[in-house]
Amino acid sequence: MSAAREAFLRRYATSPIHVARLERLLDAYGGDRSEETFARKVIDWDRACVDAEATRIVLEILSVTVDAAGRVRRFDDEVVQESIEWMAARGDLSAADRAEALRAQLAGR
């Protein structure tokens, strides 16, 4: 396991079920490039974020957003980064309300 993958899982998995979801997410977002690259980007975006839970919430949503075949749906990196920034900026809403709004936004893409 790469150091970035291990750091990613350690940072965002809050239970054993999250490990499996995040591993599927990393596999989907690794794609034609290294999953290590994606893991590092997410950690960097998280570090730049003012909301400690924003990235974890976004990753949880992305990990369960699947296509018709049941595979994790892959969005562009820009969408992931914008989702984290949006989640952090919407402190006027509860975490549950932000999560529901983001799910709806992603479903519409």
C-alpha positions in Angstrom: 0.0 0.0 0.0 1.4 3.4 -0.9 2.1 6.0 1.7 -0.5 8.4 0.2 -3.2 5.6 0.1 -2.5 4.7 3.7 -2.6 8.4 4.9 -5.9 8.9 2.9 -7.5 5.9 4.6 -6.2 6.7 8.0 -7.4 10.3 7.7 -10.9 9.7 6.3 -12.1 6.2 7.3 -14.0 6.5 10.6 -15.0 2.8 10.7 -14.2 -0.5 8.9 -17.1 0.0 6.5 -15.6 3.3 5.4 -12.3 1.6 4.6 -14.0 -0.5 1.9 -15.9 2.4 0.5 -12.9 4.6 0.4 -10.8 1.9 -1.3 -13.5 1.6 -4.0 -13.4 5.4 -4.3 -9.6 5.4 -4.7 -9.8 2.6 -7.3 -12.4 4.6 -9.3 -10.5 7.9 -9.1 -7.1 6.3 -9.7 -8.3 5.4 -13.2 -5.6 6.1 -15.8 -3.3 7.7 -13.3 -2.1 6.8 -9.9 -4.6 6.7 -7.1 -1.7 8.1 -5.0 -1.9 11.3 -7.0 -5.7 11.6 -6.3 -5.2 10.8 -2.6 -2.5 13.5 -2.3 -4.7 16.0 -4.0 -7.6 15.3 -1.7 -5.4 15.6 1.4 -4.0 18.9 0.1 -7.5 20.3 -0.6 -8.6 19.2 2.9 -5.6 20.9 4.5 -6.6 24.1 2.7 -10.2 23.8 3.9 -11.5 25.7 6.9 -14.1 23.1 7.8 -12.6 20.0 9.4 -15.5 17.7 8.3 -16.2 19.0 4.7 -13.8 16.6 3.0 -15.0 13.6 5.0 -18.6 14.4 4.1 -17.8 14.9 0.4 -15.9 11.6 0.3 -18.7 9.7 1.9 -21.1 11.1 -0.6 -18.8 10.3 -3.5 -18.2 6.8 -2.3 -21.9 5.9 -2.5 -22.6 7.8 -5.7 -22.8 5.0 -8.3 -23.8 4.6 -11.9 -26.4 2.2 -13.3 -24.0 -0.7 -13.1 -23.3 -0.1 -9.4 -19.8 1.3 -9.9 -18.6 4.4 -8.1 -19.3 7.3 -10.4 -16.2 9.3 -11.2 -16.3 13.1 -11.4 -13.5 15.4 -12.6 -11.0 16.4 -10.0 -12.4 20.0 -10.3 -15.8 18.8 -9.2 -14.4 17.0 -6.2 -12.4 20.1 -5.2 -15.3 22.5 -5.8 -17.5 20.1 -3.7 -15.1 20.3 -0.8 -14.9 24.1 -1.1 -18.7 24.4 -1.3 -19.3 22.1 1.6 -16.9 24.2 3.7 -18.4 27.5 2.7 -21.9 26.6 3.5 -21.6 26.8 7.3 -25.0 28.4 7.4 -26.5 25.0 6.8 -26.3 21.9 9.0 -24.0 19.1 7.9 -27.0 17.0 7.0 -28.6 19.7 4.9 -25.3 20.4 3.1 -24.9 16.7 2.4 -28.4 16.4 1.0 -27.9 19.5 -1.2 -24.5 18.1 -2.5 -26.1 14.7 -3.3 -28.8 16.5 -5.3 -26.2 18.7 -7.1 -24.1 15.6 -8.0 -27.1 13.6 -9.1 -27.9 16.4 -11.6 -24.5 16.2 -13.3 
